[in-house]
């Protein structure tokens, strides 16, 4: 699940720890937004600076559709044949 986090309040006059948490989340300016994976680590950081953020939950894209499209593209690509070189042939060239 992905979330969109937006910094809505300034990090000025906040503790150094909160400022570093904002930077770790990828928020460097006011009204900056990031889409991040909602891992336990990210959610913990968001909780610590929640008074400075606005959090929106994003709808997930169905992975099956994406995988199917990628599989179709990959199947269209022709793979070149691999030619095996024996050890004897490589030593004769040297």
N, C-alpha and C positions, 0 to 999 in steps of 0.2 A: 504494500500500500504506500502510495506517495502522498506527501503533504507539501503545501506551498506555504513558506514562512515569509512574512514581510515585516521589516523593522518599521515600527510606527512611532517610536520614541527614541530620543537621542541617547547615546552611550556616555555623553558628557556628564560629569559629576556622579558617575557610577563607580563601583569598586573595580579594581584592575582585573579581578577574576571575571566579572560580568562582561567587561570589554573584550577580554580574550575569548570568552564563550561566543560572543557575537561574531568575532573574526573567524573562529573555528566553524561556525555555522555558515560562513561565507557572506556575512552581511557587513559591509564596510561603510555604507552610507544610509541616511534616512530614506525611507520608502524603497529600499533595495529589496528584491524578492529572489527567492531560490526555491526550486523544486527539489526535494530530497526524499530519499527512501526513509520510511518511518521505522528505523531500527530502534532497539531499546536505548542505545547510546545517544542517538539524535533526540529521541523523545525526552531523555533526561536533561540534555542541554536546553531544550526548548522550555522545559518546566522551570529551570533555574532563572531564565530571563523572560518568562511569559508576560511579565508586566511591560516589556518593551516590544512585544511582537504581536502580530495577528496571524493566526494559523487557520488554513483552509485545507480540507481533505479533498484530494483529487480523485476522480474516477479512474480506475485502472483500465488500461487498454487490454482487450482480450489477447492473451499470449498465443492462443491457437491460430488466430488470424494472422498475426505477425509471422509466426513460424511457418505457416503454410505459404505465405508470399515469399519468404526467404528461400524455402525449399524449392519453389518453382524457379526462382532465379538461378539457384545453384545447379539445378538439373539442366538448365539451358547451357551452362558453361561446359565446354569440352575440356577434358583433362588430357594433357600431353602424355604420350607413352614414356615410361621410364626405361632407359637403356642401362643394362647392368654392365659394368666394366670389371673384368676379372683382374686379379692381382698380377697375373703373369703379363697381361697386356700393358698394364701401367708401368711395370718394371722394364719392359722392352723399350718403351718410349724414353726412359731416363738414361 
